[in-house]
Amino acid sequence: MEIYLIRHTTPLIDKGICYGQSDLAVGNDFEKDSNEIIKSLPLRIDAVYSSPLLRCKALAEKIISSSDQLSNYIIDERLIEINFGKWEMKKWCEISHEEFKAWEKDVVLNPVPGGESFSELNERVNSFLQDLSKNNFQAVVIVTHSGVIRSMLSLINKISLIDTLNITVEYGAINRLEV
């Protein structure tokens, strides 16, 4: 199975704000960026999976509307970004230094205050991949977030979660995986 992991396009939010599971609109370059992404995808796609957040659903729906052979569109809660709890929609510079330092000691296992840890995100992503493997799809598109993409890269490529934090996942980036 070919998996095309796509990070959503640039959201409509100022830089420097923590926004994990906050539901943001797509940015001003959405049309241009989404058209470029669609050009990079194969003609035959068996299914499109999406995070339930608007910034992912908009791209997933645009991909679907560009295909005349696609019949499977699935929104899956397990593809949502990490929950940044009480840090959501705060400027990174406004987050308590003590809370940030405590989290930073082990970003894989320590949950954000009121949120979740990277390992908790990884558990739900693993559950998603196990279910995905039960299908007979040839090519699948997954529109999601950088944390989820890093988790999938960890699970599929046998990379430690902490090492995936060194992987840059740009807005609109496509990672093609063979599973």
Phi, psi and omega in degrees: 000134172269131177243127175254103179273121183237127172278141178307162177286175182301125179280165179273087181200149177293151176293152175087012180248136178279122187220025181336275184265006175294139185268106186251150175286163176284155182283179185293337182265015185305312183301310181297311183295317181293324177296322177295319179298314182299323178297335183270357183265156178291159179292325182258118176233127181278328182204150172239124176252146181217148165298153179285354182282143186308319183296338175267315182301322180300316179291316179302316181292327176292320177298316180298317182293340180273352183250135178261001183243002186271134179235347184251112175232117186234123172266126185233121181302332182291347181268005180287152181295166177302144178274113179271015171049233184285357176273346183306131176067017172262151172292140180305324182288348179265355180285136180309129180301319181295315179297317181296316180297320179297318179293318184294338179300327176203082184295342178283314185262333182278123175284151171293145179307120181078005183237217182228164177268166177296324179292327175293317175301317181299324179297316181288328176292320177299318177299317178300312182296324177297316178293320179299322183294345180280351180268159178257038181285147174271316183222129183229139173252134176236115179259118188206210190238166184298320179296318179292319179298315178299319178298315179297319178298322177298311184290317185283319184263005178056050177251142178294149180303317182298323180290335179290342179292345176273355180272125177278130178235096183287159172302133179077003181293142177246125173249118179263124181238146175250120182241000000 
